[in-house]
């Protein structure tokens, strides 16, 4: 059963204000979740004495004698799935509201608004309510929740499935995963279903096959659906590049970013500013920056000169294949990794700024920066 802070107001031994109750819940580290504009929590996460006090409060509000709590029954309920517990407590609370309403001479359709206001799910029909009352006949209200828990037995046996049919299903999924078309599990199931009569296979419904597939180890699932190479990539932790042993200014990294704000530049034009930044790899410190109306060679040269004057000349610059960083003004006389066409121009051998400073240029491949 999920409660709000206001549900505990007035319980003996607890803070009297909602603010005090929130602090109390925080001290106990009770897990909370947001429901619209309020925070809710599970009754089962509260101390046992508080759970008992709250159930007594519900019984009094419903005009019921609480009776004696059966600890064994409640422990058995706590061993069941959380969803079963929540349903059981909600049903018990519904019966309390209905009992109080009927005692006042109300019909179920007149009591329904109270059930909706208590956020207890759909309002049950008259027959369902009567069936619940029959289940708790002769049972103290303290133990209504365990008595109203849905019958949950779990899956005690797996559906039969032909091994050959399963192998065929996995082969289809793997084939589509390898060729990059994407593994369609439902389509693979349907293909096998078409052959089951001819081959004499036992082939269960799609949801059963899907559960069997999801019981496979994650590595096997991804290898089948993505192919070995993509599966290996998705299961491999990408390690950060190590800076062990790297000295300051041994390697700097260069890039530009556009700020999505409109400004007026000194020449009167309006646009979004670009910032060109140098960062030292070893220390992650910004060693130079410059701002302009675009990512161009002029502002890159300005940032480079400022870096060399204030922090010294780096051994190498790592950057992408942008024209502002790999054009003749900056990379003349060098051989960038990607922009090979520019190096064939007649004046490419004229030294650029990197060549003049004696800085090595290293380019990252696309999407590998």
C-alpha positions as CSV (number, residue, x, y, z in Angstrom):
1,X,0.0,0.0,0.0
2,X,1.4,3.4,-1.0
3,X,0.9,6.3,1.5
4,X,1.4,10.0,1.5
5,X,3.0,12.0,4.3
6,X,-0.5,13.3,5.3
7,X,-1.6,9.7,6.0
8,X,0.6,9.4,9.1
9,X,-0.5,12.7,10.7
10,X,-2.0,12.0,14.1
11,X,-0.4,8.6,14.7
12,X,0.9,8.3,18.3
13,X,4.7,8.6,18.7
14,X,5.2,10.4,15.4
15,X,5.9,14.1,14.6
16,X,2.7,16.1,14.5
17,X,3.5,18.2,11.4
18,X,4.0,17.1,7.8
19,X,7.4,18.7,7.7
20,X,8.4,16.8,10.8
21,X,7.1,13.6,9.3
22,X,9.2,14.2,6.1
23,X,12.3,14.7,8.2
24,X,11.4,11.5,10.1
25,X,11.1,9.5,6.9
26,X,14.4,10.9,5.7
27,X,16.2,9.8,8.9
28,X,14.8,6.3,8.5
29,X,15.9,6.3,4.8
30,X,12.5,5.2,3.7
31,X,12.4,4.9,-0.1
32,X,10.1,7.5,-1.7
33,X,8.8,8.1,-5.2
34,X,7.1,11.1,-6.8
35,X,3.5,10.9,-7.7
36,X,2.5,14.1,-9.4
37,X,3.2,16.9,-6.9
38,X,3.5,14.6,-3.8
39,X,5.9,12.0,-2.5
40,X,4.6,8.5,-1.7
41,X,6.1,5.5,0.0
42,X,5.2,1.9,0.9
43,X,3.6,1.0,4.2
44,X,5.8,-2.1,4.3
45,X,8.9,0.1,4.5
46,X,7.8,1.6,7.8
47,X,8.7,0.2,11.2
48,X,6.3,-2.6,12.4
49,X,4.9,-0.5,15.2
50,X,4.0,2.3,12.8
51,X,2.4,-0.2,10.4
52,X,0.3,-1.6,13.2
53,X,-0.8,1.9,14.4
54,X,-1.8,2.9,10.8
55,X,-3.9,-0.3,10.4
56,X,-5.6,0.5,13.8
57,X,-6.3,4.0,12.5
58,X,-8.0,2.5,9.3
59,X,-10.0,0.1,11.4
60,X,-11.3,2.9,13.7
61,X,-12.1,5.1,10.7
62,X,-14.1,2.2,9.2
63,X,-15.9,1.5,12.5
64,X,-14.3,-2.0,12.8
65,X,-12.7,-3.8,15.7
66,X,-9.1,-4.3,14.7
67,X,-8.7,-7.7,16.3
68,X,-5.5,-9.5,16.8
69,X,-2.8,-9.4,14.2
70,X,-1.5,-12.7,12.8
71,X,2.2,-12.1,12.4
72,X,2.7,-15.4,10.5
73,X,0.1,-14.3,7.9
74,X,1.7,-10.9,7.5
75,X,5.2,-12.4,7.1
76,X,3.9,-14.8,4.5
77,X,2.4,-11.8,2.6
78,X,5.7,-9.9,2.8
79,X,7.4,-12.9,1.1
80,X,5.2,-12.5,-1.9
81,X,6.0,-10.1,-4.8
82,X,5.6,-6.4,-4.2
83,X,2.7,-6.1,-6.6
84,X,0.8,-8.8,-4.8
85,X,1.4,-7.0,-1.4
86,X,0.2,-3.7,-2.8
87,X,-3.0,-5.3,-4.2
88,X,-3.7,-7.0,-1.0
89,X,-3.4,-3.9,1.1
90,X,-5.5,-1.9,-1.4
91,X,-8.3,-4.5,-1.3
92,X,-8.3,-4.4,2.5
93,X,-8.6,-0.6,2.5
94,X,-11.4,-0.8,-0.1
95,X,-13.3,-3.1,2.2
96,X,-12.9,-0.8,5.1
97,X,-14.3,2.1,3.1
98,X,-17.2,0.0,1.8
99,X,-18.0,-1.3,5.3
100,X,-18.2,2.2,6.7
101,X,-20.3,3.4,3.8
102,X,-22.7,0.5,4.0
103,X,-23.0,1.1,7.8
104,X,-24.2,4.6,6.9
105,X,-26.7,3.2,4.4
106,X,-24.8,4.0,1.2
107,X,-24.8,2.0,-2.0
108,X,-21.5,1.0,-3.7
109,X,-22.0,3.6,-6.5
110,X,-22.3,6.3,-3.7
111,X,-19.1,5.0,-2.0
112,X,-17.1,4.8,-5.3
113,X,-16.0,8.5,-5.2
114,X,-14.3,7.8,-1.8
115,X,-12.4,4.8,-3.3
116,X,-11.3,6.8,-6.3
117,X,-10.1,9.7,-4.0
118,X,-8.0,7.2,-2.0
119,X,-6.1,6.2,-5.2
120,X,-6.8,2.5,-4.8
121,X,-7.2,1.7,-8.4
122,X,-10.4,0.8,-10.3
123,X,-13.5,0.6,-8.2
124,X,-14.6,-3.0,-8.0
125,X,-18.0,-4.2,-8.9
126,X,-20.7,-5.2,-6.4
127,X,-20.0,-9.0,-7.0
128,X,-16.3,-8.6,-6.5
129,X,-16.7,-6.7,-3.2
130,X,-19.1,-9.3,-1.9
131,X,-16.6,-12.0,-2.9
132,X,-13.9,-10.2,-0.9
133,X,-16.2,-9.9,2.1
134,X,-16.8,-13.7,1.9
135,X,-13.1,-14.4,1.8
136,X,-12.5,-12.4,5.1
137,X,-15.6,-13.8,6.8
138,X,-14.6,-14.7,10.4
139,X,-11.2,-13.0,10.0
140,X,-10.1,-10.0,12.1
141,X,-9.7,-6.8,10.1
142,X,-6.1,-6.8,11.2
143,X,-5.5,-9.8,8.8
144,X,-7.7,-8.8,5.9
145,X,-4.7,-7.9,3.7
146,X,-3.1,-11.4,3.8
147,X,-6.5,-13.0,3.2
148,X,-7.2,-10.8,0.2
149,X,-3.8,-11.3,-1.5
150,X,-4.2,-12.6,-5.1
151,X,-3.2,-16.2,-5.6
152,X,0.4,-16.0,-7.0
153,X,2.1,-19.3,-7.7
154,X,4.8,-18.2,-10.1
155,X,5.9,-20.3,-13.0
156,X,6.4,-23.9,-11.8
157,X,7.0,-25.5,-15.2
158,X,8.3,-24.3,-18.6
159,X,6.3,-24.9,-21.7
160,X,7.6,-27.7,-23.9
161,X,9.6,-26.6,-27.0
162,X,11.3,-28.7,-29.7
163,X,15.1,-28.3,-29.6
164,X,15.2,-28.2,-33.4
165,X,12.6,-25.4,-33.5
166,X,14.6,-23.4,-31.0
167,X,17.8,-23.8,-33.0
168,X,16.0,-22.7,-36.1
169,X,14.7,-19.6,-34.3
170,X,18.2,-18.7,-33.0
171,X,19.7,-19.2,-36.5
172,X,17.2,-16.8,-38.0
173,X,17.8,-14.1,-35.3
174,X,21.6,-14.5,-35.7
175,X,21.4,-14.2,-39.5
176,X,19.5,-11.0,-39.4
177,X,21.7,-9.7,-36.6
178,X,24.9,-10.4,-38.7
179,X,23.7,-8.7,-41.9
180,X,22.7,-5.5,-40.1
181,X,19.0,-5.6,-40.9
182,X,18.1,-5.9,-37.2
183,X,16.8,-9.0,-35.5
184,X,13.0,-9.2,-35.5
185,X,12.1,-11.7,-32.8
186,X,8.5,-11.9,-33.7
187,X,9.2,-12.4,-37.4
188,X,11.6,-15.2,-36.5
189,X,9.0,-16.8,-34.3
190,X,6.4,-16.6,-37.1
191,X,8.9,-18.2,-39.6
192,X,9.3,-21.2,-37.3
193,X,5.6,-21.4,-36.6
194,X,5.0,-21.8,-40.4
195,X,7.3,-24.9,-40.4
196,X,6.1,-26.5,-37.1
197,X,3.3,-28.6,-38.7
198,X,5.5,-29.9,-41.5
199,X,8.5,-30.7,-39.2
200,X,6.3,-31.9,-36.3
201,X,7.8,-29.4,-33.9
202,X,6.4,-28.3,-30.6
203,X,6.4,-24.5,-30.8
204,X,4.8,-22.5,-28.0
205,X,3.2,-19.0,-28.3
206,X,5.4,-15.9,-29.0
207,X,5.4,-14.6,-25.4
208,X,6.7,-17.9,-24.1
209,X,9.5,-18.0,-26.7
210,X,10.3,-14.4,-25.8
211,X,10.7,-15.2,-22.1
212,X,12.9,-18.1,-23.1
213,X,15.1,-15.8,-25.2
214,X,15.4,-13.3,-22.4
215,X,16.6,-16.0,-20.0
216,X,19.7,-16.4,-22.2
217,X,22.9,-14.6,-20.9
218,X,23.0,-11.0,-22.1
219,X,26.2,-11.7,-24.1
220,X,24.4,-14.4,-26.0
221,X,21.3,-12.3,-26.6
222,X,23.4,-9.4,-28.0
223,X,25.6,-11.7,-30.2
224,X,22.4,-13.1,-31.8
225,X,20.7,-9.8,-32.3
226,X,23.6,-7.5,-33.2
227,X,26.4,-9.8,-34.5
228,X,29.6,-10.6,-32.8
229,X,31.4,-7.3,-33.6
230,X,28.6,-5.0,-32.5
231,X,27.9,-7.1,-29.5
232,X,31.5,-7.0,-28.4
233,X,31.5,-3.2,-28.7
234,X,28.3,-2.8,-26.7
235,X,29.6,-5.0,-23.9
236,X,33.1,-3.5,-23.7
237,X,33.7,-0.6,-21.3
238,X,35.3,2.3,-23.1
239,X,38.4,3.3,-21.1
240,X,39.5,6.9,-20.8
241,X,42.8,7.7,-22.4
242,X,45.5,7.5,-19.7
243,X,47.6,10.6,-18.9
244,X,50.0,8.7,-16.7
245,X,53.5,10.0,-17.4
246,X,52.3,12.8,-19.6
247,X,53.8,16.2,-18.8
248,X,52.2,19.6,-18.9
249,X,52.0,21.1,-22.4
250,X,53.1,17.8,-23.9
251,X,49.8,17.5,-25.6
252,X,47.0,20.1,-26.0
253,X,43.6,19.6,-27.6
254,X,41.9,22.2,-29.8
255,X,38.3,22.6,-30.6
256,X,35.6,25.2,-31.2
257,X,32.0,25.6,-30.0
258,X,29.2,27.9,-31.0
259,X,27.1,29.6,-28.3
260,X,23.4,29.7,-29.2
261,X,22.9,33.3,-28.1
262,X,22.6,36.4,-30.3
263,X,25.2,39.2,-29.7
264,X,26.3,42.3,-31.6
265,X,29.9,42.1,-32.7
266,X,32.3,45.1,-32.9
267,X,31.7,45.5,-36.6
268,X,28.0,45.9,-36.0
269,X,26.8,42.5,-37.2
270,X,24.6,40.3,-35.1
271,X,25.2,36.5,-34.7
272,X,26.2,33.7,-32.5
273,X,29.7,33.8,-31.1
274,X,32.2,31.0,-31.5
275,X,34.9,30.2,-28.9
276,X,38.1,28.5,-29.8
277,X,39.7,26.7,-26.8
278,X,43.0,25.0,-26.1
279,X,43.1,22.5,-23.2
280,X,46.1,20.8,-21.7
281,X,45.6,17.1,-21.8
282,X,47.7,16.2,-18.7
283,X,46.0,18.7,-16.4
284,X,42.7,19.3,-18.2
285,X,43.3,23.0,-17.7
286,X,42.2,25.6,-20.3
287,X,45.4,27.2,-21.5
288,X,44.0,29.6,-24.1
289,X,40.8,30.8,-25.7
290,X,39.5,33.3,-28.2
291,X,36.1,34.5,-29.4
292,X,35.0,35.4,-32.9
293,X,31.9,35.4,-35.1
294,X,32.8,32.1,-36.7
295,X,35.3,29.2,-36.4
296,X,38.0,30.5,-38.7
297,X,41.8,30.5,-39.1
298,X,42.2,34.1,-37.7
299,X,40.7,33.4,-34.3
300,X,42.6,30.0,-34.2
301,X,45.8,31.8,-34.8
302,X,45.0,34.4,-32.1
303,X,44.3,31.6,-29.5
304,X,47.5,29.8,-30.6
305,X,49.7,32.9,-30.1
306,X,48.1,33.6,-26.7
307,X,48.8,30.0,-25.6
308,X,52.4,30.1,-26.6
309,X,53.0,33.5,-25.0
310,X,51.3,32.5,-21.6
311,X,52.0,28.8,-21.2
312,X,54.7,28.0,-23.7
313,X,54.8,26.0,-26.9
314,X,53.2,22.5,-26.7
315,X,54.8,19.5,-28.3
316,X,51.7,18.5,-30.3
317,X,48.1,19.7,-31.0
318,X,45.3,17.2,-31.3
319,X,42.2,18.4,-33.1
320,X,39.6,17.4,-35.7
321,X,39.6,18.0,-39.4
322,X,38.0,21.4,-39.4
323,X,39.2,23.9,-42.0
324,X,40.0,26.5,-39.3
325,X,42.6,24.2,-37.8
326,X,43.9,22.4,-40.9
327,X,44.0,25.2,-43.5
328,X,47.2,26.8,-44.9
329,X,47.3,29.6,-42.3
330,X,47.6,27.0,-39.4
331,X,48.9,23.7,-41.0
332,X,50.9,24.9,-44.0
333,X,54.0,22.8,-44.5
334,X,52.4,19.9,-42.6
335,X,50.4,16.9,-43.7
336,X,47.0,16.7,-42.0
337,X,45.4,13.3,-41.7
338,X,42.2,14.1,-43.6
339,X,42.4,17.3,-45.6
340,X,44.8,15.9,-48.2
341,X,43.3,17.9,-51.2
342,X,44.4,21.2,-49.7
343,X,48.0,20.1,-49.5
344,X,48.2,19.9,-53.3
345,X,47.9,23.6,-53.7
346,X,51.1,25.4,-54.9
347,X,51.6,27.5,-51.8
348,X,51.0,24.7,-49.3
349,X,54.7,24.4,-48.5
350,X,54.7,28.0,-47.0
351,X,55.0,27.3,-43.3
352,X,51.8,27.8,-41.2
353,X,51.7,28.7,-37.6
354,X,52.1,25.2,-36.3
355,X,55.2,24.7,-38.5
356,X,56.7,28.0,-37.4
357,X,56.2,27.1,-33.7
358,X,57.5,23.5,-34.3
359,X,54.2,21.9,-33.1
360,X,53.2,18.5,-34.3
361,X,49.6,18.2,-35.7
362,X,47.6,15.1,-34.9
363,X,44.1,14.7,-36.4
364,X,41.3,12.6,-34.9
365,X,39.2,10.6,-37.3
366,X,35.5,11.6,-37.6
367,X,33.5,10.8,-34.3
368,X,36.8,9.6,-32.7
369,X,37.7,12.8,-30.9
